Amino acid sequence: MNPLLVAQIIQAALALAEAGSEVYTFLSGVQSRITAAQAAGTDLTDADWSFLDQAASENLTKAQAFTATTPAP
């Protein structure tokens, strides 16, 4: 996926995320890495993509656990 597109998606998600929440913290970290890479004129590194994959996986696991224990409205 194009880092610029990822940055745009994250910006939109940040607008919806509650400030101080785990989701907001995660998205802010991702946005920082993408912004730093763009400022340096480089693409995201393998380490950056690894961070994104790991952080997304951890947050997905938390979200799945939350939905499994939270009754539907």
Secondary structure, DSSP 4 states (H G I P E B T S, - for coil): --HHHHHHHHHHHHHHSPTTSHHHHHHHHHHHHHHHHHHTT-PPPHHHHHHHHHHHHHHHHHHHHHHHHS---
